[in-house]
Amino acid sequence: MPHADDDPNFDALRLHLARLRHERGWSYDELAARSGVGRSTLVTLESGSPRRNPEKPATTGTLTTWYRIAQAFDTDLGDLLAPLHHPARNDSDGS
């Protein structure tokens, strides 16, 4: 069970978003059209890279954004966001 002081695992969420999009064979444009979320926002959410200013952190999205993405994938919001609760993987210890 996650602790209150654990940071959300946005890397796992990014991978999950990419996996869902690729499983369906959707481009960013397709997901944007289905979700109503801007293409550039989707690219930023999935890549974790800021769009304009590399000095600022990339957006992690709003609740409304993630809700729209969940609807586009026909999945529950909780299921879409579940990877946030996965502990960060440490490749050095194989976990």
Residue pairs with C-beta under 8 A, 6 or more apart in sequence:
2 85
2 87
6 87
7 88
8 60
8 84
8 85
9 83
9 84
9 85
9 86
9 87
9 88
10 48
10 60
10 84
11 48
11 88
12 83
12 84
12 86
12 88
12 89
13 81
13 83
13 84
14 45
14 46
14 47
14 48
15 83
16 80
16 82
16 83
17 45
17 46
17 69
17 80
18 46
20 73
20 75
20 80
21 28
21 31
21 46
24 30
24 73
26 34
28 39
28 42
28 43
28 46
29 39
31 37
31 42
31 69
31 72
32 38
32 39
32 42
34 72
35 42
35 68
35 69
35 71
35 72
36 68
37 65
37 68
37 69
37 72
40 51
41 59
41 61
41 65
42 69
43 51
44 50
44 51
44 58
44 59
45 58
45 59
45 60
45 61
45 65
47 58
48 58
49 58
50 56
50 57
50 58
50 59
51 58
66 77
66 80
66 81
67 77
69 80
70 76
70 77
70 79
70 80
73 80
89 95
